Amino acid sequence: MSDLSQQHTDSPSSEKDQTMEQQHNDKGENPSPEVAETAEGAEEPERSGGARDLDFILDIPLEISVELGRTRMLVNDLLQLGQGSVVELTRLSDEPMDIYVNGKLFARGEVVVLNKKFGVRLTDVVSPVERVKTLG
């Protein structure tokens, strides 16, 4: 039987496979279809899985707030405030407003009015690197 198995490996189809492997090697391709399928199969779930992984976070609600300015005052001064009182803030009127997402600085912008409602036009978005630094 060992003679038969030896003859089988020397058959013309085996030589043809070896020739094809050599051609693929010359082209820099992978001659093994199993490895090629595995590599292709590994890429596909990563691409579609990556998109699916992000889908679940798209519906997470975020709190966005705009800060006009800040001030400090004594409790006594706070208790004296009433209707028509003016509280002076530390920020100048022409300075951009800070825009926070979930309490973290995200951008700066200027106040605009849209359909009788306030809005903010973003003038400077904090870089992703700086946003990550504020998380720690």
C-alpha positions in Angstrom: 0.0 0.0 0.0 2.8 2.3 0.6 3.7 2.0 -3.0 0.2 3.2 -4.0 0.4 6.2 -1.8 3.8 7.1 -3.2 2.4 6.8 -6.7 -0.6 9.0 -5.8 1.6 11.9 -4.7 3.6 11.7 -7.9 0.5 11.9 -10.0 0.1 14.7 -12.6 -2.5 16.5 -10.5 0.0 16.7 -7.6 2.6 18.2 -9.9 0.0 20.6 -11.2 -0.7 21.7 -7.5 3.0 22.2 -6.9 3.3 24.3 -10.1 0.4 26.4 -9.0 2.0 26.8 -5.5 5.2 27.9 -7.1 3.4 30.5 -9.3 1.6 31.9 -6.2 4.9 32.1 -4.3 6.5 34.0 -7.2 3.6 36.5 -7.1 3.8 36.8 -3.3 0.4 35.3 -2.8 -0.5 32.7 -0.3 -0.8 29.3 -2.0 -2.9 27.7 0.7 -6.6 28.3 0.2 -7.4 27.5 3.8 -5.1 30.2 5.1 -6.5 32.7 2.5 -10.0 31.9 3.6 -9.1 32.3 7.2 -7.5 35.6 6.6 -10.5 36.9 4.6 -12.9 35.5 7.1 -11.0 37.2 9.9 -11.3 40.6 8.2 -15.0 40.5 7.5 -16.3 40.1 11.0 -13.9 42.8 12.2 -15.3 45.3 9.8 -19.0 44.5 10.3 -18.5 43.8 14.0 -16.8 47.2 14.5 -19.8 49.0 13.0 -22.2 47.0 15.1 -20.1 47.7 18.2 -20.6 51.4 17.7 -24.3 51.3 17.0 -25.2 50.6 20.6 -23.6 53.9 21.8 -25.4 56.1 19.3 -28.6 56.2 21.4 -26.9 57.1 24.7 -28.3 60.5 25.9 -25.7 63.2 26.8 -26.2 66.4 28.8 -24.9 69.4 27.0 -24.5 72.7 28.9 -23.2 76.1 28.0 -21.4 78.2 30.6 -21.8 82.0 30.3 -19.4 82.7 33.2 -18.8 82.2 36.9 -18.7 84.2 40.1 -18.2 83.8 43.8 -20.3 85.4 46.4 -21.0 85.2 50.1 -24.1 83.6 51.4 -25.2 87.0 52.7 -24.9 88.5 49.2 -26.8 85.5 47.7 -29.7 86.0 50.2 -29.9 89.7 49.2 -30.6 88.8 45.5 -34.1 89.4 44.3 -36.0 90.0 41.1 -34.1 92.4 38.9 -30.8 91.9 40.6 -27.8 91.6 38.3 -25.0 89.1 39.0 -21.7 90.1 37.5 -19.8 87.2 35.9 -16.0 86.8 35.4 -16.2 86.3 31.7 -16.1 89.2 29.3 -19.1 89.7 26.9 -17.0 89.1 23.7 -15.3 85.9 25.1 -16.5 82.5 23.7 -18.8 80.4 25.9 -17.7 77.0 27.2 -19.7 74.0 26.0 -19.7 71.0 28.2 -20.8 67.4 27.4 -21.5 65.5 30.6 -19.5 68.0 32.6 -16.4 67.8 30.4 -15.3 70.7 28.3 -16.0 69.8 24.6 -15.9 73.1 22.7 -16.2 76.9 22.8 -18.6 79.0 20.9 -20.6 82.2 20.5 -24.2 82.7 21.4 -26.7 83.0 18.5 -30.5 83.3 18.4 -32.5 80.9 16.2 -36.3 81.1 16.0 -36.4 83.1 19.3 -34.3 80.5 21.0 -30.7 80.7 22.1 -28.1 78.5 20.4 -24.3 78.2 20.2 -22.2 78.3 17.1 -19.0 76.2 17.8 -15.9 78.2 17.1 -13.3 75.9 18.7 -13.7 72.2 19.4 -11.3 70.7 22.0 -9.0 68.1 20.4 -9.7 64.5 21.1 -6.3 64.2 22.9 -7.3 67.0 25.3 -10.7 65.5 25.9 -9.2 62.2 26.8 -6.8 63.9 29.2 -9.7 65.5 31.1 -11.3 62.0 31.7 -8.5 61.0 34.1 
